[in-house]
Amino acid sequence: MAPRPPRTDLAPGLDISRLVIGLWQVADMERSGTRIDPDRGAEALAAYAEAGFDTFDMADHYGSAEDITGRLFERIAEGSLPPLAPRAFTKWCPVPGPMTREVVRAGVGRSLERMRRDRLDLLQFHWWTFEHPAYIDALEEIARMREEGLVAHVGVTNTDADHLNLMIRHGLPIVSNQVSFSLLDRRAAGPLAAVAAATGVRLLAYGTLGGGFLTDRWVGRPEPTAGEIPDWSKSKYRRFVDTIGGWPALQAILSAAQAIAAKHGVSVANVATRWVLEQPAVAAIIVGARLGEREHRDDNARLFAFALDAEDHARLDEAFRQTRPVPGDCGDEYRRPPFLTASGDLSHHLDAMPKVYAGEPVPGRPGRLRVSTGSVWEPLAGYSRAVRAGNTITVSGTTATHGSGACIAPGDAAAQATYILDKILASLAALGASRDDVVRTRIYLVDAADWEGVSRVHGHVFGEVRPANTLIEISGLVGEGYRVEIEADAVVGS
């Protein structure tokens, strides 16, 4: 009999299976318009839970996954299913815009209603573009819902190291971050793992099987045709394969994994998931399920019956050297090229989202535009956040001031730099420019000892653009808690 999966405390009072059943593929199974019968779906989830896989992950847009899970809880309560105690995670993925109390509570409330719950075990928040700062408002309201008992714990998804650090340093109660992590995509082992170690945030890893490419089925197989990529999951992870070096790169990893699998008497899938599970920051891995179709409970459980040794890691490291790393940080695949999603290029989707700021004509100055961001200082001191004259844009010295006056992450210069650069990029976008058009930045620090953290954040944003830059230590900034101010110049089309 296969061993039951071990458990871990994701957060105080929330113990979970270290292998979480992901319900993303419910949306794929229902894309023809036929919904999964909720009773049959609930019975499939109950079978997983009885085998020890009692933790389920879904989202507000995963087809009828929340309704199926709600039916599971109903049937447990009425006694038509065994007295199980499943853990259910969901995600709220709103379109960026004003995150008022009413908007947030309506969004979270839909999940509570569908899942037939009085309290969500873990609500995970996804935000499409950090240049729109309303994610701070949304998470602050979700934190209030947590205090009221409507949400037990708060997580995020697809959040890079810098923004996770900002959220934690601002005092938001984040316990987890769900990100892509696999033998194909090892970004989460970098800066994000360091932030997780420093803050206690745990990672939930999805994509560990690369949409099925990291299994015995594809070892030594010729490169598939488009017709052999039938579902969204494989379409997505085929993009990852191409990014790391194409089919030869995948086969190098599969060959190493197959040798390790033969040594331990397990499957290639077991090796792929075990490698991720052994990463120190990872609380659990998420493996997708096609309810009522292919179920791999016994094979999944075997990954807990062995461990990788030094020889195994050396073999995989040699295969990794034959690949290219996925660029950027976790979550970048949803926000900038190369877009590595099931839908491919998301630039049209992002371009259609509401902009947080708008350029407006300057009275009496034909051809000149300006941006105001709502800061209390702008009308008081008589200046604009940014001004465009011809092809030249000048962005004023910017601090981490949220909305009408709240200081973001008081006392933390690196976290404030992350917020500031988002605000600068949003101001540029309102005037028809992007980070590629920036030619100069200036950084003012209250304490020069903060230079490295701030410089690393600057490098993450402008590492490929490499504008001219000056860093200066100053005696102080206006306002309590402010540690850094940044200004920028851009030339459109440069």
N, C-alpha and C positions, 0 to 999 in steps of 0.2 A: 504493500500500500504506500502510495506517495506521501511524503511528509507534508503536514499542514504548514502554510507559510508562517514565519515568525511575525511578531508584532513590534511596534515601536510607538512611543508617545510623540505624536506630531506636535502637540501642545498640551499643557496641563488639562487633564480630563478628557483628552481625545486620543485614545489608543487606536491604531489602525493596522491593517495588514500591510506588510512591506511590499506586497504586490497588489496594486489597486486595479480594479476592472474599469477600463475606460469605455464610455458609451458614445464616443464621437461617431462611430459607424452606424448608429441608429439613423442619423441624417442621410447617410449614403444609402442605406437599405430602403429608406422611404422616399428617395428622390423621384420615383416614378409616380408618386402621389398616393400610394397605398400605405396606410399607417399600420404599424405592428399592433396586433391585438394586445391591449394592455394586460389582460390576464395571462396570456402566454408569455409575454415579456416579463411579468412579475414572477412567474414560475421559473423562468430561466435565471433570473437574478437570485431567487431563493436557492437554486441548485448550487450556484457559485458560493453563496453565503454558507450553506451547510458544509461545503468543502473547505471552509476557512477563508475564502476570498470574499470577505463581507464588507469591503470598502469600495464604493462606486463613485466615479467621477463623471460629471456631465456639465452641460451649459444650457443657458436659456435658448440657444439656437441649435441644439443637437436634436432636431426633429422632435419626437414625442418622448425623449428620454426622461424628462422631469415627470411627465404624466405616468409613464411606466413605473418609475420609482415611487410615485405617490400611491399607485395601486398596490405595490409591494407592501408599503406601510399599512395601507387599509386592510389588506388580507391578513397580515400578521395580527393586527388589532382585533379583527373579527374571528380569528381562529381557524381560517381556512388554509393557512400556511403555518409551518412550525414557528415556535416562539423565538424568532431570531432577533438580533439587535444590530442591523446593518448601519454603517456610517455612510452618509451621502453628502458628497461635495457638489456644489454647482458653481457656475460662473455668471457674472453679469457683465455684458459687453456692450455698453451704450454707445451711441453716436456722440462724439464730442460736442458739447454745447453747455449752456448753463446747468449746473448740477445743483438745483435748488432742493430744499427738503422734500418738496412734493415729488419731484422727478426721481430722486433716489429711492424714496419709500415706495413709489409705484413700481419701479423696476424690481426691487428686492421682493416686494409683496407678491408679484406675479409668480416668482419661484416658490415662495412659501405656500401659495394657493395650489399650484400645480403638484407640488410634492406632498401636500396634505400635512404640513409640519407647522408647529408653533414656533420652532426655532431651527435655523439651519446650522448643521454641524460645522461647515466651513464654507463661507462665501468668498469666492475668488474674483477679483476685479481685474478686468482687462481694459486698457486705454489705448486707443489707436495712435494718438500723436501727442507727445509730451510738450510740444510747442503750445498746445492749448492747456492752460494751467488748471482748468476746472477739476482735474482728477484730484487735486488737493481737497476741494470742497466735497467731492463725492466720498472720498475716504474718511474725511472728518465726520460726515453724516452717518456713514456705515459704522464708524466707531461709536457714535451715540446709540445706534441701534444695538450694538453689542452690549453697551452698558444697560440697555433696557431689557436684554435677554432675548431679542429677536434673532440675533446672530451669535453663535457661540464663539467662533474664531474668524479672523479675517486673513485672507491671503491675496496674492496678486498672481498674474500670469504674464509670461513673456516680457518680463521687466529686466532691463540691463543692470549692471552693477552700480553705475552712477545713480540711477533713479531709485533703485532699491535703497541705496545708502541715504539718499535725500529723504525718502519716506520715513525710514527708521529714525534718522537724526531729527526729523520734525516731530517725532513723538507718536507717529501712527502705529497702531498695534498689529503689525504684520507678522504672521508666524510662518508663512510659507510662500514660495515662488515656484510656479509650475512652468518649466522650460523644456525645450528640446535638448536631449542629451543621449548620445549613442556613440557607437564605434565610428559612425560617419561624421557626427557633429559633436566635437569635444570642447566647444566654447565655454560651457558651464564649468569646466575644470580650471578656468583662468580667473580673471578678476571677480567674477560673480561668486566663486567658491570662497575667495578671500573675504568678501563682504559677509557672506553667510557665516563663516567661522567667527568673524568679529562681532556679529550681532545676534547670533543664535537662530537666525532664520533657516528653516530647512527647505531643501529642494525636493519637488515632486517632478520626476523625470518622465517625459513622454517621448514617443518616437524611438524607443529603445530597440525596436526591431526594424527600424527604417522602413515602415510600411510593408514589411514582409520580405524585404530584400536581404535582411540579415538572418536568413534561415537556410537549412540544408537544401531547400528546393532550388536555390540559385547558384549553388557551388558548381563551378566549371561550366555553367550554362552559357550559351552564346547570348549576345546582347539582344534583349527583347524588342519586338516591333511595337508600334503604337497600339496595335490590337491586343497585345498581351499585357497592357497596362489598363485593366478594366475599371478600377475604382479610384476614388479621390485620394485615398491614402497612398497608393503606389504612384499616382501622378505627382503628388507632392514630393515624395522622397526620391523619385527619379531625378528631380532637380538638385537635390543634395548630392546624389551620386555624380551627376555631371559637374557640379561645382568642385568636388574634391579631386577630380581627375578622370572622371568617366568610368566606363566598365572595367578597364584594367585595374584601376584603383580599388574598386569594390572587390574584384576577384582576389587582390592581394590580401585584403582584410578577411575575406571568406576563407581563403586557403589557410591563414594562420588560425582562425577560429575553428576550422574543421580539425586541424591537427590537435588542438587543445581539447576539443570535444571527444575525439577518439581516445585520448589519454585518460579522460575522466569517465568515459562511458555515458556521455550526455549528448545533447543536441547542439547544433550551432546556435540556435535561438537561446539555449541556456547559457552559453558562453557570452553571447552579446548582452543579455540582460544582467548576468552576474557581474560583468565588468562595470556596468553603470551602478549596480547596487553596492559595490564595494567602494565607490567614491565617498569620501568622508562627509560631504555636505548633503548627500542624498538620503532622505527619509524613506522614500518608497519609489518604485517604478510603476508606471501606468501602462498596462497592456490592453489593447483594444479587443472588444468582443463583438462578434456578429451574432446577436441573440437568436438562438434556435438553429443556427447554421454550424459554423466551425467552432468547436469548443476544445480548448487545449489545457484543461485544468491539470491533468496528470503531468503533462510535459512541463507546464509552468512551475509546478511544485518541485520538480527535480532540481531546479536551479538552487534550492536551499540545501541540497544534499552534498554539495562540494564547494570548494573555494579555489580561486586562482592563486598559483604560487609565483615565485620570482621568475621562473623559467617561462611561465605562461605570459606574464606581463612583458618580458623581454621579447617574446615572439610577436606579440601585438604591437609593441613599440616599433619593431623593425617594419611591420606592415604600415604603420602610420607614417613612417618616413617616406613611403612611396606615394603619399597622397598630399594634396594641398589642404590647408586649414580652411574651414568655412569662415568667410570674412566677417568682421564686426563682432558684436556682442549678442548675447541672447535677446531675442525679440526683434533684432534689426531686420530679420527676414520679412516682417510684417510692415515695416516703416520706411525702408529704403532699398535700393538695388544692392545686390541681386535679390529680387523678391522670390523667396523659396516657399511658396504656398501652393495649395491644390489648385487655386485659380490662376496662378502665375503672377504676372505684373499687376500690382495693386495701385499703381500711380493714379489711375483714373478714379479709383475708389477714394483715395486720400485727397485728391484734388477736389472732389465733390463735397468733402466735409466742410462744415462751417468754419470760417476763419475767425480767430479770436479778436483780431484787430482789423481795422479798415483804414486805408489811405484816404485822406480828404484834402481838397484843394486849400491852399493858403490864401485867404482874402487879400486881394491887391497884389498878388505875386503870381502872375500867369506862368503855368508850367511847373509850379512848385507844389509838392505834396507833403503832408505830414501825418504822423501817427501819434495818437494819444492812447495810453494804456490804462487810464483810470487811477493812476497814482495820485495821492493827495498832494505830492510835491509839484506835479506838472503845472497846474493852474496857479499854485501859490508862488512858485518861482518864475513863472512865465516862460516855460520851455516845452518842447515836444520830445517825445521819446525818440523819434527819428524823423529826419527831413530828407526828401529827395529833390535835388535840383539837377535837371538834365539826367545824365546817367550816374551821377554821384549821390550816394546815400551816406549820411552821417548819423550814427546812433549815439545818443547821449550816454553819459556814465550811468550805468544801470546797477541797482542793488536788488537783493532778493526780497522785494516787497510784493506781497500777494494781495491782489484786489485793491482795496482802498487804503491798506496800511499795515497788514500783518507781516511780521518778519518771518521768513522761512528758515527753519533750522537754526535758531539763534546760536551764535558762537561757533558754527561749523563752516569754515571757509570753503571746503571742497563741495559740500552739499549745496551751499549757496551759489557757487560757481555753476553747478549743473542747472539750477533754476534760472540763473541770469542768462546763460547762453541760450536756453530755450526761449526766453523772452526776447532776446536779440534776434534770433532766427525768425520768430513769429512777426516781429516788427519789419524785418527785411521782406518776408513773404507778402506782407500787406502792401509793400511798395514795389512788388514785382521782382524781387531779388531772392537769392538763395545763399547758402553757405559758400558755394563755389565762387560767388562774386566778392567775398570779403578779401580785402587787400591789407588791412591793418587792424590789430587789436591792441588795447592798452589795459593793463591789469593793475589795480591799486589795492595793496594789502595793508591792513592795520598792523600785521605782524609778518615779517619776512619769513618766519619759520613755517608759515602756511604755504610756501611757494610750491612744494612738490605735489601736494594733493590737488591744488588748483591747477597747476601746470598739466598734470595727468588728465584732468577733466577737459582742459583746453585741447590737449592732444587727441582725445577721443573724438572731439567734435571736428577739429580742423587738421587732423593728422595728414589727410590727403591734399588739403588746400594749401597748407603751410603759408599763411599770411605773415607779413611783418608783425613783430610783437615787441612790446616793451612792458616790463614788470617793475613796479615802483612800490616801495614801502612809504606809507604816509602816517601822519600822527593820529588820525582817527576819521571816522565817518559819522554822519548825522544819524542818530537813532540808536537805541539800545540793541545789542546783539549782532550788529552788522560787522562783517569781517572782510568783505571784498566788494569792489566795484569794478565793472568792466565797460569799456566803450569800444565801438567798432566803426570802421569805414569800409564802404563797398563801392565798386564800380560795376554797374549792370552790364553784363555781356563781356566782362573782362576775362 
